[in-house]
């Protein structure tokens, strides 16, 4: 995922990378509430890169 460069459209690659690296996800503890729980505790910096790329288009 870190090698992908997609221009012109918004992607969720940064989010997917953060999920894949999340210990709870890696340990198989994901439930139907996982995304909501992850967003509540995830560092907001993981989304800043995507936001800045959109602003710089």
Residue pairs with C-beta under 8 A, 6 or more apart in sequence:
1 13
1 16
1 17
1 20
2 17
4 11
4 13
6 13
8 57
10 50
10 54
11 50
12 50
13 50
14 46
14 47
14 49
14 50
15 46
15 47
15 50
17 46
18 38
18 42
18 46
19 25
19 38
20 26
22 38
22 42
24 30
24 34
24 37
24 38
25 34
25 38
31 37
